[in-house]
């Protein structure tokens, strides 16, 4: 599991900044303003960023698949959840989103002018706290 000082940087694509309307599934209706931050598979494995498949009974656990998060600009502050997987049943997460709220990053992205190509640094301040920093637009 991630520890203080661990970090990775990602570049956002179209799907990440408009997930609610750019999804590749028809499992539910299109929803505006849903956003997420991708976790590259190699980073999920290197830092041991797990989804709920890792936990017994798939229960969310702070410091395992949920983290307190804030943005360095002070706009975002909330609990984020590591979700998704590359293959069914995989324990490594592929996304970060608001816990129970896929629109959690929407206001932050809008206020900061986040678009396709924006880079975000995800840094662990402790095993349970994450700092999100927009480093390039």
LINRAHU-V36489 format. One record per pair of residues at least 6 apart in sequence whose ideal C-beta (glycine too) atoms are under 6 Angstrom apart, sorted by the first residue. I is the first residue (numbers start at 0). GAP is how many residues later the second one is. D is the distance in Angstrom with one decimal. If there is no record, write none. Layout:
# LINRAHU-V36489
I|GAP|D, I|GAP|D
This chain:
# LINRAHU-V36489
0|47|5.0, 1|45|4.7, 1|122|4.3, 2|124|5.9, 3|120|5.9, 3|122|5.2, 5|41|5.2, 5|118|4.6, 6|114|5.9, 6|116|3.9, 7|35|4.2, 7|114|5.7, 8|110|5.7, 8|112|4.8, 9|28|5.4, 9|110|5.8, 10|108|5.1, 11|106|4.9, 13|8|5.6, 13|102|5.2, 14|7|5.0, 15|20|5.8, 15|22|5.6, 18|15|4.4, 18|17|5.6, 19|11|3.9, 19|12|5.4, 19|14|3.3, 20|9|4.8, 32|70|4.7, 32|73|4.2, 33|68|4.0, 33|69|5.7, 34|70|4.0, 34|71|5.4, 34|74|5.4, 35|59|4.6, 35|61|4.2, 36|59|4.3, 36|83|5.9, 38|10|5.7, 38|54|5.5, 38|55|5.4, 40|45|5.8, 43|48|4.0, 43|49|5.5, 44|47|5.7, 48|33|5.2, 48|44|5.0, 49|14|5.6, 49|15|5.3, 49|41|5.3, 50|14|5.6, 50|31|5.5, 50|32|5.5, 50|34|5.6, 50|42|4.1, 51|6|4.4, 51|13|5.4, 52|38|4.8, 53|37|4.2, 54|6|5.3, 59|6|5.0, 61|66|5.4, 62|64|4.7, 62|65|4.4, 64|17|4.6, 65|13|5.8, 65|15|5.1, 65|33|5.7, 66|13|5.5, 66|61|5.8, 66|63|4.6, 67|60|5.9, 67|61|4.9, 68|11|4.4, 68|61|4.3, 68|63|5.9, 69|7|4.6, 70|37|5.8, 70|61|4.6, 71|59|5.9, 71|61|4.2, 74|33|4.6, 74|36|5.4, 75|32|4.0, 77|20|5.8, 77|26|5.6, 78|20|4.4, 79|16|5.1, 80|18|4.1, 81|11|3.5, 81|14|5.9, 82|10|5.9, 82|12|5.0, 83|10|4.2, 83|11|4.5, 85|8|6.0, 97|6|2.2, 111|22|5.4, 117|19|5.0, 118|16|5.0, 118|17|3.9, 119|14|5.7, 120|12|4.5, 120|14|5.1, 122|8|4.7, 123|6|5.8, 124|6|5.5
